[in-house]
Amino acid sequence: MATKQFTFNFMSYRKVAAVASVLFVVISMGTLAINQLSLGLDFTGGTLIEVAYDEAVEINPIRVTLDDAGYDDAVVQHFGRATDVLIRIPPKDGEDKAKLGDNVLKTLQARDASVEKRRIEFVGPQVGAELRDQSGIAMIISLTCMLVYVSLRFKFKFALGAVVALFHDVMIVLGCFSLFQIQFDLTVLAAVLAVIGYSLNDTIVVSDRIRENFRKMRKQTSEEIINISLNQTLSRTVVTSLTTLVVLMALFIFGGELIRAFSIALILGVVIGTYSSIFVASNVLLSMNISIEDFMEKEAEEVDDRP
């Protein structure tokens, strides 16, 4: 069989990529330990009040008004337009949750009669803690299922590479949210789980081609076979990632504040997932000394099993 030439030597940069990946993961773990995540009301509990003004309003005078009224722990921010304001107040013991939103609204209206209520939501702290715990369990279970699935479909070396890539992607996305203190709520959690699925799909496509080429090519080295496989799947990877990013950028720009964090998580996930499917999963395979012999043993077992 004629030797297939690859156009770009991805694996020549594998040591640089490995150092960069480890660095980003360590930074992400560090910022998660120090800053933690800016959890939304879905996980912490509390009251959310969205109000609208007739004209653009500054945030600081609203904070001062709420501080004077005893809501010194309120988080105030613009919500999309300069006329829309979002207020988050954490739960307090002995507080009438049913009247809290209305009391805050009356406080704001006493300062500016044009204030209009858009929505008031309340999440209990017990429910928030339960959602937080269940979300962590869901991520662990999903990663475990991925490991089992790829182990059954390919080999354990491929499964380990896929799980390392998934861990890499999730940690960096979470690290970005922690570093920039972007609010992490249930919609962002859904985006992170979607990132796991997207990244795994991309990794499986590459792994399938690598396995196929290891069975067909006997004279090339492992690094050459992986490079050939990466180049053969490169156009598919790039086209899929770019078309997905176009949609996500549209969501980010035009989707509004409610899904802004959701779109940010997916944009980060697609970019990082594309990188990891090329450099992280393949790098793990080479680090575990994958070779043609691994697949020859498999073929021999399949022959022995035949009647």
C-alpha positions in Angstrom: 0.0 0.0 0.0 1.3 3.4 -0.9 2.4 5.6 1.9 -0.1 8.4 2.7 1.5 11.8 3.2 0.1 14.1 5.8 0.1 17.9 5.2 0.5 19.1 8.7 2.6 17.5 11.4 0.3 18.0 14.4 2.3 15.6 16.7 5.5 17.6 16.3 3.8 20.1 18.6 2.5 17.6 21.0 5.0 18.4 23.8 4.2 22.1 23.5 0.5 21.3 23.5 0.9 19.0 26.5 2.6 21.8 28.5 -0.1 24.3 27.5 -2.9 22.0 28.4 -1.4 21.1 31.8 -0.8 24.8 32.5 -4.4 25.8 31.6 -5.8 23.0 33.7 -3.7 23.9 36.7 -4.7 27.6 36.4 -8.3 26.5 36.1 -8.1 24.3 39.2 -6.3 27.1 41.0 -8.9 29.8 40.2 -11.7 27.3 41.1 -10.1 26.7 44.5 -9.5 30.4 45.2 -12.4 32.2 43.5 -14.8 29.3 43.1 -17.8 29.6 40.8 -20.2 32.5 40.9 -23.2 30.3 41.5 -26.6 31.6 40.4 -29.8 31.4 42.4 -30.5 27.9 41.0 -27.7 26.6 43.2 -27.5 29.1 46.1 -31.1 30.0 46.6 -32.4 33.5 47.1 -34.6 36.1 45.4 -34.2 37.5 41.9 -35.9 40.7 40.9 -35.9 42.1 37.4 -37.1 45.7 36.9 -37.2 48.2 34.1 -36.8 52.0 34.0 -38.1 54.5 31.5 -34.6 55.8 30.9 -31.0 54.5 31.2 -30.0 54.3 34.9 -26.8 54.0 36.8 -26.1 51.0 39.0 -24.4 52.7 41.9 -27.4 54.8 43.1 -29.6 51.7 43.1 -27.0 49.9 45.2 -27.0 52.8 47.7 -30.8 52.8 47.9 -30.8 49.1 48.6 -28.0 49.4 51.2 -29.9 52.1 53.0 -33.0 49.8 53.1 -31.0 47.0 54.6 -30.2 45.0 51.5 -26.5 45.5 51.7 -25.7 42.0 50.3 -27.8 42.6 47.1 -26.1 42.0 43.7 -27.2 44.7 41.2 -26.3 44.6 37.5 -27.6 45.7 34.1 -29.6 43.0 32.3 -29.2 43.6 28.6 -30.2 47.2 28.0 -29.2 50.1 30.2 -32.8 50.5 31.3 -33.1 46.9 32.6 -31.7 46.0 36.0 -31.4 42.6 37.7 -31.2 42.3 41.5 -30.2 39.1 43.3 -30.6 38.9 47.1 -29.3 35.8 48.9 -31.6 34.1 51.4 -31.8 35.2 55.0 -33.1 33.5 58.1 -36.4 34.9 59.5 -37.1 36.8 56.3 -40.6 36.7 54.6 -39.7 35.3 51.2 -43.1 36.0 49.7 -42.9 39.7 50.5 -39.2 40.3 49.8 -39.5 41.0 46.1 -42.4 43.3 46.6 -40.6 45.2 49.4 -37.5 45.7 47.2 -39.8 46.9 44.4 -41.5 49.4 46.7 -38.0 50.6 47.9 -37.0 51.3 44.3 -40.3 52.9 43.4 -40.0 55.3 46.3 -36.8 56.6 44.7 -38.1 56.5 41.1 -41.8 56.0 40.4 -41.0 54.9 36.8 -39.7 51.5 38.0 -41.7 48.6 36.5 -41.6 45.0 37.7 -40.6 42.4 35.1 -40.3 39.3 37.2 -39.7 38.1 40.7 -38.4 34.6 41.4 -37.4 32.7 44.5 -35.4 29.6 45.0 -35.0 28.0 48.5 -31.5 27.3 49.8 -32.3 23.6 50.3 -33.4 23.2 46.7 -30.3 25.1 45.5 -28.0 22.9 47.5 -29.7 19.8 46.2 -29.4 21.0 42.6 -25.7 21.7 43.1 -25.0 18.3 44.5 -27.0 16.5 41.8 -25.3 18.5 39.0 -21.9 17.4 40.3 -23.0 13.8 40.4 -24.4 14.1 36.9 -21.1 15.2 35.5 -19.2 12.4 37.3 -21.7 9.8 36.0 -21.5 11.2 32.4 -17.7 11.0 32.4 -17.8 7.4 33.8 -20.3 6.4 31.1 -18.1 7.9 28.4 -15.1 5.8 29.7 -17.1 2.6 29.6 -18.6 3.3 26.2 -15.3 4.1 24.5 -13.6 1.2 26.2 -16.2 -1.2 24.8 -16.1 0.4 21.3 -12.3 0.9 21.0 -9.6 0.0 23.4 -8.9 1.2 27.0 -6.1 3.5 25.7 -8.6 5.3 23.5 -11.0 5.5 26.4 -8.4 7.0 28.7 -7.5 9.5 26.0 -11.1 10.5 25.5 -11.8 10.9 29.3 -8.6 13.0 29.7 -9.7 15.2 26.9 -13.2 15.6 28.4 -11.8 16.4 31.8 -9.4 18.9 30.2 -12.4 20.6 28.4 -14.7 20.8 31.4 -12.0 22.1 33.7 -10.9 24.9 31.4 -14.5 26.0 30.8 -15.2 26.0 34.5 -11.9 27.8 35.1 -12.9 30.5 32.7 -16.2 31.0 34.4 -14.4 31.1 37.8 -11.7 33.5 36.6 -14.1 36.0 35.1 -16.8 35.4 37.7 -19.5 34.7 35.1 -22.7 33.5 36.7 -23.0 29.7 36.7 -26.6 28.4 36.7 -28.6 25.5 35.4 -28.4 26.7 31.8 -24.6 26.8 32.0 -24.6 23.3 33.5 -26.6 22.1 30.5 -24.1 23.8 28.2 -21.2 22.0 30.0 -22.9 18.7 29.6 -23.5 19.5 25.9 -19.7 20.3 25.7 -19.0 16.8 27.0 -21.1 15.3 24.3 -19.7 17.5 21.5 -16.1 16.9 22.5 -16.6 13.1 22.8 -18.2 13.0 19.4 -15.3 14.8 17.9 -12.8 12.6 19.7 -14.6 9.4 18.6 -14.5 10.5 14.9 -10.7 11.0 15.2 -10.2 7.7 17.2 -12.2 5.7 14.6 -9.9 6.9 11.8 -6.8 6.2 13.9 -8.0 2.7 14.6 -8.8 2.1 10.9 -5.4 3.4 9.8 -3.5 1.3 12.4 -5.1 -1.8 10.9 -4.3 -0.8 7.3 -0.8 0.8 7.6 2.0 -1.5 8.7 5.1 0.4 7.8 4.4 3.8 9.3 5.3 4.7 12.9 2.5 5.4 15.4 3.2 9.2 15.2 2.9 9.1 11.4 -0.4 7.1 11.5 -1.9 9.5 14.0 -0.8 12.5 11.9 -2.3 11.0 8.8 -5.6 10.3 10.6 -5.8 13.8 12.0 -5.3 15.3 8.6 -7.9 13.0 7.1 -10.5 14.2 9.6 -9.3 17.8 9.8 -11.7 19.2 7.2 -14.7 17.6 8.9 -13.5 18.9 12.3 -13.0 22.4 11.1 -16.3 22.6 9.1 -18.3 21.2 12.0 -16.7 23.6 14.5 -17.0 26.7 12.4 -20.7 26.1 11.5 -21.4 25.5 15.2 -19.5 28.6 16.2 -21.5 30.7 13.7 -24.8 29.7 15.4 -23.3 30.2 18.9 -22.0 33.7 18.0 -25.5 34.6 16.8 -26.9 33.4 20.2 -24.3 35.3 22.0 -24.9 38.6 20.2 -28.7 38.5 19.6 -29.9 36.0 22.2 -30.1 38.4 25.1 -28.8 38.3 28.7 -30.8 35.2 29.7 -28.7 32.8 27.5 -25.5 34.9 27.4 -23.6 32.7 29.9 -25.1 29.6 28.1 -23.7 30.7 24.8 -20.3 31.6 26.3 -19.9 28.1 27.8 -20.7 26.5 24.5 -18.4 28.8 22.5 -15.5 28.0 24.9 -16.4 24.3 24.8 -16.4 24.0 21.0 -13.1 25.8 20.7 -11.4 23.8 23.5 -13.1 20.6 22.4 -11.8 20.9 18.9 -8.3 21.5 20.2 -8.4 18.6 22.6 -9.7 16.1 20.0 -6.6 16.9 18.0 -3.9 17.4 20.6 -5.0 16.0 23.9 -6.6 12.6 23.1 -4.0 11.8 20.4 -1.2 12.9 22.8 -2.4 10.5 25.4 -2.4 7.6 22.9 1.3 8.3 22.0 2.1 8.6 25.7 0.7 5.2 26.3 2.8 3.8 23.5 0.0 2.7 21.2 1.3 0.6 18.3 0.3 -1.6 15.5 0.9 -4.6 17.7 -2.1 -3.5 19.8 -4.4 -4.0 16.8 -2.7 -7.1 15.6 -3.4 -8.8 18.9 -7.0 -7.8 18.6 -7.2 -9.2 15.1 -5.6 -12.5 16.3 -8.1 -12.8 19.1 -11.0 -12.3 16.5 -9.5 -15.0 14.3 -9.2 -17.4 17.3 -12.8 -16.8 18.2 -14.1 -17.8 14.8 -15.6 -21.4 14.6 
